[in-house]
Amino acid sequence: MTQAHKAPPGPASPTPVRAPRWLPRTLLWQTFLLVALLLILALGIWSQIFRYFQEPARARDVAQMVVSVVNLTRTALTNADFDRRIDLLIDLAALEGIRIYPAESTDELLPLEDTRPLRLLTADVRRQLGEHTRFASRWKSLDGFWVSFRLDPDDAHDEYWVMLPPDRIENPDSFGWLAWGSGALLAALLGAFLIVARISAPLRQLARAASMVGSGETPPPQEESGPQEIAVVAHAFNQMTSNLARMDEDRALILAGVSHDLRTPLARLRLGVEMSGAPDSEVTAMVTDIEEMDRIIGQFLDFGRGDSQEAVGPTDLAGLVRDVVEPYRLRGAPIRLDLPDALVAPARALSIRRAVTNLIDNAQRYAGSEQALDIRVDADGSLARIEVADRGPGIPEAEVERMRRPFTRLEKARTNTKGAGLGLAIVERIMRAHNGRLDLLPREGGGLRAVLCLPAAGAAGGRDRMRRPPSATSAKP
């Protein structure tokens, strides 16, 4: 956690704008929903425009039919013998569904609905039959389309009502138009879905490949086909992954050379110091500096190697911590352990060992080698946890996120603490590779609690696999 200079703060990352929860999150469904809304809106507008221009023509046709029925009925009643009018009315009702009744002043009438098609129809009929023409949707208790007419236009007392069946007035093709419109809408939606799916499929493949790159894996080459924009993006992505793979190869080669070219002279230098015959105190100080240089080189190498390619496998975290702590105890470091007999979780054993070692080294560096460290392993819900707690100065809450970055350390530790500032950055990277997290929490009474939280498959079941001894193990040489 130490460094000779302070890393410049990075630019503040913009706060992501989240879509409302009711909106779909994928590009496919967001675009499809937008296209569907536009198609439905366009169909609705088109249907209103069609109705607006189709209703007058429809009203004229129906009005002509109504006028023809009224004129034929008037002519039949006028020319028929008075004794045969009843038979004529019966025939019209039976054969044509047309009912005729004499109008009376006591008639109970229900007016027509006030809609544009009926307003157009009644205006056209009244224009041809006369302004005295009346309309109703119910005469007494009979529902239908009722039109009044006079045998003699000047005789208001010789008035009749003629009823036409409602199906002659209503538009019989309304449901047909609705069916055709719905079919066209479904076909358009299907086409829109296929178009959007064709665009989003390569984007999903690129997202999966980018996720593989983020996890340290090498994705397969992406197909550079399809629309020109998608092909250009795929080509750029393939070129990027090729460059990254070449950089990884160069980095591995450089690290191998650094490990040999730096550590070999340090080993000779240490041997020469120990055999120099200088006073023991001076030899010890120089050897300590050489060991610190070797440790810093090791941290640079660990950070430069990136994510480990070690396979994930069942790992006994309690046994791993015991093995890591044992060399420290043999050197006289005061460490108290609180471990179960076993706690198995999927992990990369070497990487977790490196993370625990870094936490212990950091704790000793800041708290001092005389202060006891408390190390605990347990399971909490779906997580397996390894906690290293010290009594050092701790990390202010405002500095926690900054301390996860490489080459950073606390300001107050500049003058008296050694290190490259990579310890916590390496631990953070290891935890990200395990889909876990590193928690840096204040300790009650002063100090720091560094907690490694690892996903444990069935770690509530992990409690069944976590066997704790009758009392916590306490080790202090």
Sequence and secondary structure as in RCSB ss.txt:
>XXXX:A:sequence
MTQAHKAPPGPASPTPVRAPRWLPRTLLWQTFLLVALLLILALGIWSQIFRYFQEPARARDVAQMVVSVVNLTRT
ALTNADFDRRIDLLIDLAALEGIRIYPAESTDELLPLEDTRPLRLLTADVRRQLGEHTRFASRWKSLDGFWVSFR
LDPDDAHDEYWVMLPPDRIENPDSFGWLAWGSGALLAALLGAFLIVARISAPLRQLARAASMVGSGETPPPQEES
GPQEIAVVAHAFNQMTSNLARMDEDRALILAGVSHDLRTPLARLRLGVEMSGAPDSEVTAMVTDIEEMDRIIGQF
LDFGRGDSQEAVGPTDLAGLVRDVVEPYRLRGAPIRLDLPDALVAPARALSIRRAVTNLIDNAQRYAGSEQALDI
RVDADGSLARIEVADRGPGIPEAEVERMRRPFTRLEKARTNTKGAGLGLAIVERIMRAHNGRLDLLPREGGGLRA
VLCLPAAGAAGGRDRMRRPPSATSAKP
>XXXX:A:secstr
   SS               TTS  SHHHHHHHHHHHHHHHHHHHHHHHHHHHHHHHHHHHHHHHHHHHHHHHHH
HHHHS GGGHHHHHHHIIIII  EEEE  TT  EE     HHHHHHHHHHHHHH TT  EEEEETTEEEEEEEEE
SSTT TTSEEEEEE HHHHS TTHHHHHHHHHHHHHHHHHHHHHHHHHHHHHHHHHHHHHHHHHTT         
SSHHHHHHHHHHHHHHHHHHHHHHHHHHHHHHHHHHHHHHHHHHHHHHHTS   HHHHHHHHHHHHHHHHHHHHH
HHHHH S     EEEEHHHHHHHHHHHHHHTT  EEEE  SB EEEE HHHHHHHHHHHHHHHHHHH TTS EEE
EEEEETTEEEEEEEE S    GGGHHHHTSTT   GGGTTT  S S HHHHHHHHHHHTT EEEEEE TTSSEEE
EEEEE TTHHHHHHH B  SS      
